């Protein structure tokens, strides 16, 4: 699924977690315009009971990431 937010395109997909009845999400954020770029994240954001819940949380997570100034999510892992 795709949404437009603050000059960005957000794409979120639900993925079934192997050997469970749970879902997670993967998301891609691309910036529109002259300074276009793409940032992809996979399996970041927990486990959910339904695919719809995972997708909804993925959009929430991506929008917050954009609002927070797009910090490096992997620098303290």
Buried (B, 14 or more C-beta within 10 A) or exposed (E): EEEEEEEBBBBBBBBEEEEEEBBBBBBBBEBEEEEEEEBEBEEBBEBBEEBEBBBBBBBEBBBEBBEEEEEEEEEEE
